[in-house]
Amino acid sequence: MRMVKLDITKTYGVFGKANSGKTTWIKEHIAQLDPQDLWIFDYNRYDFIEWLEVCDHLWLNDTGTPEEAQLFMEAAYSKKNNPDDPKEVPRSDWTFVVLEEADNYIPRQLPGIKRFVNTARNRNIGFIVSAKRPKSVPPIYRTRFDYLVVFHSTLPEDIEYVTEWMGYKVGSDEHRMIDGLMRSMTQGEYFVCDLNNGAVSEVMKLDLGKQPEREGSFKAGEHGQMPEAPGSINAAPVGKE
């Protein structure tokens, strides 16, 4: 399957249990971008500490409250004027935001959080929302995402939520296949769903011993490209009902 790099104009949901590989995936992908285009909300205060010297907008979480996450999103949101047509804005003028450990604040739906998720792309801002539980993202936000990046998870309600988010019915053959994959994937294994066209990648695996290289600005990582055409889950084609 031919793949493409992370797109600064798109939105991504990255989900999986603790230590499944989410942060490594994010680091490899944002390593493709100019650090000055990045805004990072480091909820754990140390996951992205290596960006401290090169990224002017690395926010080290202080209080752990949804209100602080809202302040960060409002700051990122305010830096971009609302263009007449965001499709005409050159990629060099886009900002990319990383929202880590979003389980802790996305469910609150504070006004600034809701505005950011719903309208950030209208202000030429792409983003990643990373969380242990996909169900922490309220249904009202699901249409705002272009891609799901799915790591190991075992909670039935989260697997059902991902299944529905991907456009399949709970109880279908696709649901059973996704359930088996999410439960059986090992550390660093993941698959990607393009929510705009239903394409699903094969299971891929991160090199967990690899660190993003940096020389002035970060170089592109090896993994995390998005499926450009319909793919497969474990080489078995997945079709929608």
C-alpha positions as CSV (number, residue, x, y, z in Angstrom):
1,M,0.0,0.0,0.0
2,R,1.4,3.4,-0.9
3,M,1.5,5.8,2.0
4,V,1.7,9.5,2.6
5,K,3.3,11.5,5.4
6,L,1.4,13.2,8.2
7,D,-0.6,16.1,6.9
8,I,-0.4,19.3,9.0
9,T,-3.9,20.3,7.8
10,K,-5.6,17.1,9.1
11,T,-6.8,15.9,12.5
12,Y,-5.9,12.6,14.2
13,G,-7.2,10.6,17.1
14,V,-4.5,8.3,18.7
15,F,-5.9,5.8,21.1
16,G,-4.6,2.8,23.2
17,K,-3.8,1.6,26.6
18,A,-0.8,3.0,28.6
19,N,2.6,2.0,27.1
20,S,1.0,0.8,23.9
21,G,3.1,3.2,21.8
22,K,1.0,6.3,21.4
23,T,3.6,8.8,22.5
24,T,6.3,7.2,20.3
25,W,3.9,7.4,17.3
26,I,3.3,11.1,17.9
27,K,6.9,11.9,18.3
28,E,7.8,10.2,15.1
29,H,5.1,12.1,13.3
30,I,5.6,15.6,14.6
31,A,9.3,15.0,13.9
32,Q,8.3,15.6,10.2
33,L,7.3,19.1,11.0
34,D,9.1,22.4,11.7
35,P,9.1,22.7,15.5
36,Q,8.0,26.3,15.2
37,D,4.7,25.1,13.7
38,L,4.0,23.0,16.8
39,W,2.0,23.7,20.0
40,I,2.3,20.8,22.4
41,F,0.3,20.3,25.6
42,D,2.5,17.9,27.6
43,Y,0.1,16.7,30.3
44,N,2.7,14.5,32.0
45,R,5.3,17.3,31.9
46,Y,8.1,15.0,30.6
47,D,6.9,13.1,27.5
48,F,8.0,15.9,25.1
49,I,10.7,17.5,27.2
50,E,13.2,17.1,24.4
51,W,11.2,19.6,22.4
52,L,11.8,22.3,25.0
53,E,14.8,23.9,23.3
54,V,13.3,23.9,19.8
55,C,9.6,24.4,20.3
56,D,8.4,27.8,21.5
57,H,5.0,26.5,22.4
58,L,5.7,23.5,24.6
59,W,3.2,23.8,27.5
60,L,4.2,21.7,30.6
61,N,1.0,21.0,32.4
62,D,0.9,22.6,35.9
63,T,-2.5,22.0,37.5
64,G,-3.8,19.0,35.6
65,T,-7.3,20.6,35.3
66,P,-9.5,20.9,32.2
67,E,-9.4,24.6,32.7
68,E,-5.6,24.7,32.1
69,A,-6.0,22.6,28.9
70,Q,-8.7,25.1,27.9
71,L,-6.2,28.0,28.4
72,F,-3.7,26.2,26.2
73,M,-6.2,25.6,23.4
74,E,-7.4,29.2,23.6
75,A,-3.8,30.4,23.3
76,A,-3.2,28.3,20.2
77,Y,-6.5,29.2,18.7
78,S,-5.9,32.9,19.2
79,K,-2.7,32.9,17.2
80,K,-4.4,32.1,13.9
81,N,-6.7,34.5,12.1
82,N,-9.9,33.1,10.5
83,P,-9.1,33.0,6.8
84,D,-11.8,33.5,4.2
85,D,-11.1,30.1,2.7
86,P,-8.8,27.8,4.8
87,K,-8.3,25.6,1.8
88,E,-6.4,28.4,0.2
89,V,-4.0,28.9,3.1
90,P,-0.5,27.6,2.3
91,R,0.7,24.7,4.4
92,S,3.5,26.8,5.7
93,D,1.0,29.0,7.5
94,W,-0.7,26.1,9.3
95,T,-0.2,25.3,13.0
96,F,-0.2,21.8,14.4
97,V,-1.4,21.1,18.0
98,V,-0.7,18.0,20.1
99,L,-3.2,17.3,22.9
100,E,-1.7,14.6,25.1
101,E,-3.6,12.5,27.7
102,A,-6.9,14.1,26.6
103,D,-9.0,11.7,28.7
104,N,-8.3,14.1,31.5
105,Y,-10.0,17.2,29.8
106,I,-11.7,16.5,26.5
107,P,-14.9,14.9,28.2
108,R,-15.6,18.2,30.1
109,Q,-16.6,20.1,26.9
110,L,-15.7,23.5,28.3
111,P,-16.5,26.3,25.9
112,G,-12.8,26.8,24.8
113,I,-12.3,23.1,24.3
114,K,-15.4,22.7,22.3
115,R,-14.6,25.7,20.1
116,F,-11.1,24.4,19.5
117,V,-12.1,20.9,18.5
118,N,-15.0,22.0,16.4
119,T,-13.5,24.9,14.6
120,A,-9.6,24.8,14.8
121,R,-9.3,23.7,11.3
122,N,-11.3,26.7,10.1
123,R,-8.4,28.8,11.6
124,N,-5.7,26.7,9.8
125,I,-4.9,24.5,12.8
126,G,-4.5,20.7,12.5
127,F,-4.2,18.6,15.6
128,I,-3.6,15.2,17.3
129,V,-5.8,14.2,20.3
130,S,-4.1,11.3,22.2
131,A,-6.0,9.4,24.9
132,K,-6.1,6.0,26.5
133,R,-9.8,5.6,25.9
134,P,-11.4,6.5,22.6
135,K,-14.7,6.8,24.4
136,S,-13.4,9.8,26.3
137,V,-14.0,11.8,23.0
138,P,-17.6,12.8,23.0
139,P,-19.7,11.7,20.0
140,I,-20.2,15.4,19.1
141,Y,-16.5,15.6,18.2
142,R,-16.2,12.4,16.1
143,T,-16.9,14.1,12.8
144,R,-14.0,16.5,13.4
145,F,-11.4,13.8,12.9
146,D,-9.8,12.6,9.6
147,Y,-7.8,9.6,11.0
148,L,-7.9,7.1,13.8
149,V,-4.6,5.6,14.9
150,V,-5.5,2.6,17.0
151,F,-3.2,0.7,19.5
152,H,-3.9,-2.1,21.9
153,S,-7.1,-1.9,24.0
154,T,-9.3,-4.4,25.7
155,L,-12.3,-2.6,27.1
156,P,-15.4,-3.8,25.2
157,E,-17.0,-0.4,25.3
158,D,-13.9,1.3,23.8
159,I,-13.7,-1.4,21.0
160,E,-17.4,-0.9,20.2
161,Y,-16.9,2.9,20.1
162,V,-14.0,2.6,17.7
163,T,-16.0,0.2,15.6
164,E,-18.9,2.7,15.3
165,W,-16.5,5.6,14.7
166,M,-15.0,3.7,11.8
167,G,-18.5,3.3,10.3
168,Y,-19.2,-0.4,11.2
169,K,-22.0,-1.9,13.2
170,V,-21.5,-3.5,16.6
171,G,-22.0,-7.2,16.2
172,S,-20.9,-7.3,12.6
173,D,-18.0,-9.3,11.2
174,E,-15.9,-6.1,11.0
175,H,-16.6,-5.5,14.7
176,R,-15.4,-9.0,15.6
177,M,-12.3,-8.5,13.5
178,I,-11.5,-5.1,15.1
179,D,-12.2,-6.6,18.5
180,G,-9.7,-9.4,17.9
181,L,-7.1,-6.9,16.6
182,M,-7.3,-4.4,19.4
183,R,-7.1,-7.1,22.0
184,S,-4.2,-9.0,20.4
185,M,-1.9,-6.2,19.2
186,T,1.3,-6.1,21.1
187,Q,3.3,-3.0,22.3
188,G,4.0,-0.7,19.3
189,E,1.5,-2.4,16.9
190,Y,-1.3,-0.2,15.5
191,F,-3.5,0.3,12.5
192,V,-4.9,3.4,10.9
193,C,-8.3,4.2,9.6
194,D,-8.9,7.1,7.1
195,L,-12.3,8.3,8.2
196,N,-12.9,10.2,5.0
197,N,-12.9,7.2,2.7
198,G,-13.0,4.2,4.9
199,A,-9.5,3.0,4.1
200,V,-7.9,0.8,6.8
201,S,-4.2,0.0,6.9
202,E,-2.7,-3.4,7.7
203,V,-1.2,-3.7,11.2
204,M,2.1,-1.8,11.5
205,K,4.7,-1.8,14.2
206,L,6.8,1.0,15.6
207,D,10.5,0.7,16.2
208,L,10.3,1.5,19.9
209,G,14.1,1.7,20.3
210,K,14.3,4.5,17.6
211,Q,14.3,8.2,18.6
212,P,13.5,11.0,16.2
213,E,16.6,12.7,14.7
214,R,16.9,16.4,15.0
215,E,19.2,18.8,13.1
216,G,18.0,22.3,13.4
217,S,14.5,21.1,12.7
218,F,13.3,17.5,13.1
219,K,13.6,15.0,10.3
220,A,10.8,12.8,9.1
221,G,10.2,9.7,11.0
222,E,9.7,6.3,9.4
223,H,6.3,5.4,10.6
224,G,2.8,6.7,11.0
225,Q,2.0,7.5,7.4
226,M,-1.7,7.4,6.5
227,P,-3.4,5.0,4.1
228,E,-4.0,6.7,0.8
229,A,-6.2,3.9,-0.7
230,P,-8.3,1.2,0.8
231,G,-6.1,-1.3,2.7
232,S,-6.7,-4.3,4.9
233,I,-6.8,-5.4,8.5
234,N,-4.3,-8.2,8.8
235,A,-4.4,-8.5,5.0
236,A,-8.2,-9.3,5.2
237,P,-10.2,-6.7,3.3
238,V,-12.7,-4.9,5.4
239,G,-16.0,-3.7,3.8
240,K,-18.8,-1.6,5.3
241,E,-22.3,-2.9,5.7
